[in-house]
Amino acid sequence: MPLTKPNREYFEDLKGHSACLDWAAHDLIEIAKRIEDAGLFDESKALAEIGNDLRAWSKIVSTFSDEVREGLIVRREP
């Protein structure tokens, strides 16, 4: 069964937010590597942890979007 317009928009929004979180995670992890190379190990570790958290949240949001696509989560029009 195809998605209704509100659910399709919700799915697309969630997929976009997931991709944005993953992109930010990637960037933070790359910055953390450069900071570690500069000898700032504590700062690098903190940034890497934030990056890993963002990546985990990205996967959660992506799972929500999959559930919208499968019809398990439905957005109703008011």
Backbone as JSON Lines, residues from 0, in Angstrom:
{"i":0,"aa":"M","n":[0.85,-1.17,0.0],"ca":[0.0,0.0,0.0],"c":[0.9,1.25,0.0]}
{"i":1,"aa":"P","n":[0.67,2.15,-0.93],"ca":[1.5,3.36,-0.99],"c":[1.24,4.27,0.22]}
{"i":2,"aa":"L","n":[2.24,5.07,0.51],"ca":[2.14,6.0,1.64],"c":[1.21,7.16,1.29]}
{"i":3,"aa":"T","n":[0.48,7.61,2.3],"ca":[-0.3,8.83,2.13],"c":[0.67,10.0,2.06]}
{"i":4,"aa":"K","n":[0.2,11.13,1.59],"ca":[1.08,12.3,1.46],"c":[1.71,12.68,2.81]}
{"i":5,"aa":"P","n":[0.93,12.76,3.92],"ca":[1.58,13.11,5.19],"c":[2.64,12.08,5.62]}
{"i":6,"aa":"N","n":[2.36,10.8,5.38],"ca":[3.33,9.77,5.77],"c":[4.55,9.78,4.86]}
{"i":7,"aa":"R","n":[4.36,10.06,3.58],"ca":[5.49,10.15,2.66],"c":[6.39,11.32,3.07]}
{"i":8,"aa":"E","n":[5.78,12.46,3.4],"ca":[6.56,13.62,3.83],"c":[7.29,13.32,5.14]}
{"i":9,"aa":"Y","n":[6.62,12.63,6.04],"ca":[7.22,12.25,7.32],"c":[8.41,11.32,7.08]}
{"i":10,"aa":"F","n":[8.22,10.32,6.2],"ca":[9.29,9.39,5.86],"c":[10.48,10.14,5.29]}
{"i":11,"aa":"E","n":[10.23,11.02,4.34],"ca":[11.31,11.78,3.7],"c":[12.02,12.7,4.69]}
{"i":12,"aa":"D","n":[11.25,13.32,5.58],"ca":[11.86,14.17,6.61],"c":[12.78,13.35,7.52]}
{"i":13,"aa":"L","n":[12.29,12.2,7.97],"ca":[13.1,11.37,8.86],"c":[14.36,10.87,8.17]}
{"i":14,"aa":"K","n":[14.24,10.45,6.9],"ca":[15.42,10.0,6.16],"c":[16.44,11.14,6.03]}
{"i":15,"aa":"G","n":[15.94,12.34,5.74],"ca":[16.83,13.5,5.62],"c":[17.52,13.83,6.93]}
{"i":16,"aa":"H","n":[16.76,13.78,8.02],"ca":[17.36,14.07,9.33],"c":[18.39,13.02,9.7]}
{"i":17,"aa":"S","n":[18.1,11.77,9.37],"ca":[19.05,10.7,9.64],"c":[20.35,10.92,8.87]}
{"i":18,"aa":"A","n":[20.24,11.28,7.61],"ca":[21.43,11.52,6.79],"c":[22.23,12.71,7.33]}
{"i":19,"aa":"C","n":[21.53,13.74,7.77],"ca":[22.2,14.92,8.31],"c":[22.96,14.57,9.6]}
{"i":20,"aa":"L","n":[22.34,13.79,10.47],"ca":[23.01,13.36,11.69],"c":[24.24,12.52,11.37]}
{"i":21,"aa":"D","n":[24.11,11.63,10.4],"ca":[25.24,10.77,10.04],"c":[26.38,11.6,9.45]}
{"i":22,"aa":"W","n":[26.04,12.58,8.64],"ca":[27.05,13.46,8.05],"c":[27.79,14.24,9.15]}
{"i":23,"aa":"A","n":[27.02,14.77,10.1],"ca":[27.63,15.51,11.21],"c":[28.53,14.6,12.04]}
{"i":24,"aa":"A","n":[28.09,13.36,12.26],"ca":[28.9,12.4,13.0],"c":[30.22,12.15,12.29]}
{"i":25,"aa":"H","n":[30.14,11.94,11.0],"ca":[31.35,11.7,10.2],"c":[32.32,12.88,10.32]}
{"i":26,"aa":"D","n":[31.77,14.09,10.17],"ca":[32.62,15.28,10.26],"c":[33.28,15.4,11.64]}
{"i":27,"aa":"L","n":[32.5,15.17,12.7],"ca":[33.07,15.27,14.06],"c":[34.15,14.23,14.29]}
{"i":28,"aa":"I","n":[33.93,13.04,13.81],"ca":[34.93,11.99,13.99],"c":[36.21,12.33,13.24]}
{"i":29,"aa":"E","n":[36.08,12.89,12.04],"ca":[37.26,13.31,11.27],"c":[38.0,14.44,11.99]}
{"i":30,"aa":"I","n":[37.26,15.38,12.55],"ca":[37.88,16.48,13.31],"c":[38.58,15.92,14.54]}
{"i":31,"aa":"A","n":[37.95,14.95,15.19],"ca":[38.55,14.33,16.38],"c":[39.89,13.68,16.03]}
{"i":32,"aa":"K","n":[39.96,13.06,14.87],"ca":[41.23,12.43,14.45],"c":[42.32,13.49,14.27]}
{"i":33,"aa":"R","n":[41.96,14.62,13.66],"ca":[42.95,15.69,13.48],"c":[43.39,16.29,14.81]}
{"i":34,"aa":"I","n":[42.45,16.44,15.72],"ca":[42.77,16.98,17.04],"c":[43.68,16.01,17.8]}
{"i":35,"aa":"E","n":[43.42,14.72,17.63],"ca":[44.28,13.72,18.27],"c":[45.71,13.82,17.71]}
{"i":36,"aa":"D","n":[45.8,14.0,16.4],"ca":[47.13,14.15,15.77],"c":[47.86,15.37,16.31]}
{"i":37,"aa":"A","n":[47.12,16.37,16.77],"ca":[47.73,17.58,17.33],"c":[48.1,17.39,18.8]}
{"i":38,"aa":"G","n":[47.79,16.22,19.35],"ca":[48.16,15.93,20.73],"c":[47.11,16.27,21.77]}
{"i":39,"aa":"L","n":[45.92,16.62,21.36],"ca":[44.85,16.96,22.3],"c":[43.95,15.73,22.48]}
{"i":40,"aa":"F","n":[44.44,14.79,23.26],"ca":[43.78,13.48,23.36],"c":[42.44,13.53,24.08]}
{"i":41,"aa":"D","n":[42.34,14.3,25.16],"ca":[41.07,14.37,25.89],"c":[39.97,15.01,25.03]}
{"i":42,"aa":"E","n":[40.34,16.09,24.35],"ca":[39.38,16.78,23.48],"c":[38.96,15.88,22.32]}
{"i":43,"aa":"S","n":[39.93,15.16,21.79],"ca":[39.65,14.25,20.69],"c":[38.69,13.15,21.12]}
{"i":44,"aa":"K","n":[38.92,12.61,22.28],"ca":[38.06,11.53,22.79],"c":[36.63,12.05,22.99]}
{"i":45,"aa":"A","n":[36.5,13.26,23.53],"ca":[35.17,13.84,23.76],"c":[34.43,14.04,22.44]}
{"i":46,"aa":"L","n":[35.11,14.56,21.43],"ca":[34.48,14.77,20.13],"c":[34.11,13.45,19.47]}
{"i":47,"aa":"A","n":[34.97,12.47,19.58],"ca":[34.69,11.15,19.0],"c":[33.46,10.53,19.66]}
{"i":48,"aa":"E","n":[33.32,10.7,20.97],"ca":[32.15,10.17,21.66],"c":[30.86,10.86,21.18]}
{"i":49,"aa":"I","n":[30.93,12.17,20.99],"ca":[29.76,12.89,20.46],"c":[29.44,12.39,19.06]}
{"i":50,"aa":"G","n":[30.46,12.21,18.24],"ca":[30.26,11.69,16.9],"c":[29.62,10.32,16.9]}
{"i":51,"aa":"N","n":[30.07,9.46,17.81],"ca":[29.48,8.12,17.92],"c":[28.03,8.18,18.38]}
{"i":52,"aa":"D","n":[27.74,9.11,19.3],"ca":[26.35,9.29,19.74],"c":[25.47,9.76,18.58]}
{"i":53,"aa":"L","n":[25.97,10.71,17.8],"ca":[25.21,11.19,16.65],"c":[24.96,10.06,15.65]}
{"i":54,"aa":"R","n":[25.95,9.23,15.44],"ca":[25.77,8.1,14.52],"c":[24.71,7.14,15.05]}
{"i":55,"aa":"A","n":[24.7,6.9,16.35],"ca":[23.68,6.02,16.94],"c":[22.29,6.64,16.8]}
{"i":56,"aa":"W","n":[22.18,7.95,17.03],"ca":[20.88,8.63,16.89],"c":[20.44,8.6,15.44]}
{"i":57,"aa":"S","n":[21.37,8.7,14.51],"ca":[21.05,8.61,13.09],"c":[20.41,7.27,12.77]}
{"i":58,"aa":"K","n":[20.95,6.21,13.33],"ca":[20.39,4.87,13.09],"c":[18.99,4.75,13.68]}
{"i":59,"aa":"I","n":[18.77,5.36,14.83],"ca":[17.44,5.33,15.45],"c":[16.43,6.05,14.58]}
{"i":60,"aa":"V","n":[16.79,7.24,14.11],"ca":[15.88,8.01,13.25],"c":[15.63,7.26,11.94]}
{"i":61,"aa":"S","n":[16.65,6.62,11.4],"ca":[16.49,5.83,10.19],"c":[15.52,4.67,10.42]}
{"i":62,"aa":"T","n":[15.61,4.05,11.58],"ca":[14.69,2.97,11.92],"c":[13.26,3.49,12.0]}
{"i":63,"aa":"F","n":[13.08,4.67,12.56],"ca":[11.74,5.27,12.59],"c":[11.21,5.48,11.17]}
{"i":64,"aa":"S","n":[12.08,5.96,10.28],"ca":[11.62,6.19,8.91],"c":[11.23,4.87,8.24]}
{"i":65,"aa":"D","n":[11.98,3.81,8.53],"ca":[11.62,2.49,7.99],"c":[10.26,2.04,8.51]}
{"i":66,"aa":"E","n":[9.99,2.34,9.78],"ca":[8.71,1.97,10.37],"c":[7.57,2.78,9.77]}
{"i":67,"aa":"V","n":[7.83,4.02,9.39],"ca":[6.81,4.82,8.69],"c":[6.54,4.17,7.33]}
{"i":68,"aa":"R","n":[7.6,3.82,6.62],"ca":[7.45,3.21,5.29],"c":[6.66,1.89,5.37]}
{"i":69,"aa":"E","n":[6.88,1.13,6.45],"ca":[6.19,-0.15,6.62],"c":[4.77,0.0,7.18]}
{"i":70,"aa":"G","n":[4.4,1.22,7.53],"ca":[3.06,1.46,8.05],"c":[2.92,1.22,9.54]}
{"i":71,"aa":"L","n":[4.02,1.03,10.25],"ca":[3.97,0.81,11.69],"c":[3.81,2.1,12.47]}
{"i":72,"aa":"I","n":[4.28,3.2,11.87],"ca":[4.09,4.54,12.43],"c":[3.3,5.32,11.39]}
{"i":73,"aa":"V","n":[2.21,5.94,11.82],"ca":[1.33,6.64,10.89],"c":[1.12,8.06,11.37]}
{"i":74,"aa":"R","n":[1.27,8.99,10.45],"ca":[0.96,10.4,10.74],"c":[-0.47,10.65,10.27]}
{"i":75,"aa":"R","n":[-1.26,11.13,11.16],"ca":[-2.66,11.42,10.82],"c":[-2.82,12.92,10.62]}
{"i":76,"aa":"E","n":[-3.66,13.26,9.67],"ca":[-3.96,14.66,9.45],"c":[-4.88,15.15,10.56]}
{"i":77,"aa":"P","n":[-4.64,16.38,11.06],"ca":[-5.48,16.88,12.17],"c":[-6.91,17.13,11.74]}
